[in-house]
Each structure stands twice: as structure tokens, then as C-alpha cells.
């Protein structure tokens, strides 16, 4: 019998002891919708746990009574451990499942380059109650609880050297190396920097990282011509497109992360291409503005577009990647097609001016 997939999705807006957020819960709800969608993450709802601020309404006035707290998140991991025990008893190995998605949106911190914590609703400046999201992902991966571990964290990663990340309560274990395990971690901010939420589509506040992430997962990061959404393409998509959602002021702020931190990007398929599935984001519009028409070469120096006719500007449709526009006289202009989408989810036109 095939092992099941699991998902933990956490979004915290209300922090009575800290500054409240506006988009963390909405981000979590959007991700949960994707991860339980048969056309998306395809995780059975009975194995997916969503924990958001309004689950605990009415909201507390003080940090002492604020929820969710760490116990609510740890209850999910207890369920995972029970699943592993059942599989072992049924002689299906020691894994709890095939794949796990971990998604966290809220306030966060990073006491060092290799550690990252997400603050719970009852956190304060002097009592930073937290969950060690990255440490949990590492423990589940290292101990073989899952064959594939995906971690997405939309939270700031300011350095607080005096604060400790709460470690997992699972004991370490050394599983067999077969089947080989894989993982993919993506953080909204590099260590020491801030993440941003701001009004995006329809004026609703969202995390710029989560908004970009879901665009990528919903075929923006498709690998043409297979139609698969892969970790390789998702990494490129996140690194190329998150900054396009930042304002000019945010782009100039040295404390704000312009690109996400992607680590442990093992190559594997996140969403397999389906026969007949729409692939409208596999190619993207390019507008060429030059005195004379040239030709476009890809990164392997192969001609992918030429023989443009009519008056300028000329247009082309290209897959995501690096290109060069070569003019008849020999001039060359390098450009990149990132596959960015605008607020209405339409592809942004890449303009090449010579």
C-alpha cells in the first residue's frame, strides 16, 4: 500500500504581545487550499492540519491567553509519530508517509545562520515562545519519517542571538538510506533580514513570498515540455519573481530581503504534469525594441526566434531562462525571462530595448 502525504499549515496574525500581522492567516488558508486540492498538493484532508488565528476566536487581549501555542503544533507531530508506528506494525517500514509539507506564516527570528524559529501567538519580546520549523524539517528528514520534506516559511529572520529555537521532541534515529530521501526548504527572508506583507491582488494584504510561492506551485514554475512543477523551476521562480512584488521603497531598504532563501533544493517533481493540463505559463511574452529585427539565442546558443516582420516593436513567446538578442550588425543584448505574473495573474511582458 502506498504511503500517504501529510501537511501542516500554520498562519498567525494575532500577537497581543507583539505587532499584529494582517496577511499570515490568509496566506495559510490559500496554501491549505492548494495543498489539499487534487490538482495541487493532493494531500487528503484527513492528513492535513490547518492552524490559524481565528480557530481560537474570540481572540485574547493579552499574550498569556493567546493561541495558537506550541502545543497545538506539536499535537500534529504526535499524530505523525503514531502514523509511523502504525506503518511499522503493519511491516510497511518506519516512515510515517511519503511526503510532508510544512508551511508557517507569522512572526519569526533567526538566532544563527542555520536556525530559524516561528513565534507563537503568546510570544513577547522577553518570552519568544516559538516552534523550530527548520529543526522539525531536519528531524523528519534525517530520521526518515518521510521520503520527501518540503518546508515553506513566510516570516522575518532577524538575528536574536540571546533567543533559543525550541527543538523537536522526536528522538534522533538512523533509518536505512533506501529509498533515498529528498527535501526542499524555502524561506521568505535570508538569515538576518525582514520579510514583507503588503496589499496585493484585490487590495488584500498577503505575504509577498507566499503570493509568489503559490503562483509558482500553480503552474508558474512548470518545467516545459513535461508540464511538471519541479523543485528546480520553483527555486528559479521564487528567486526571480518575489522582488517584483516589492515597492521601490522596500527595494531600497537594506533590512528587507529581496530574494528568498532556498536551501536543500534536491531535484524532484512537486506536481506531476497531467495530460491535457493547461500550460499557459510555460512560455512568456517578450517585446523587442530595436531599429532593426535580430534573432534570439538561448543559453545553448541555439536560435529560438528570428525572421521578425512588420514595424517594431516585435514580439516573441519564450520559456523561462537566459537569452541574447543579436542584431544584424553583431550587437548583442542579454536578457532574462523570469515568468513573472502581475496582480491579475497575467504574464508580465519582458521588454528588451536596444
Secondary structure, 3 states (H helix, E strand, C coil): CCCCEEEEEEECCCCCCCCCCCCHHHHHHHHHHHHCCCCCCCCCHHHEEEEEHHHHCCCCCCHHHCCCCHHHHHHHHHHHHHHHHHHHHCCCCCCCEEEEEEEEECCEEEEECCEEEEECCCCCCCCCCEECHHHHHHHHHHCCCEEEEEEEEECCCECCCCCCCCCCCCCCCCCCCCCCCEEEEEECCCCCCECCEEECHHHCEEEHHHHHHHHHHHHHCEECCCCEEEHHHHHHHHHHHHHHHCCHHHHHCCCECCCCEEECCCCCEEECCCCCCCCCCCCEEEEEECCCCCEEECCCCCEEECCCCCCCCEEEEECCEEEEEECCCCCEEEEEECCCECCCCCECCEEEEC
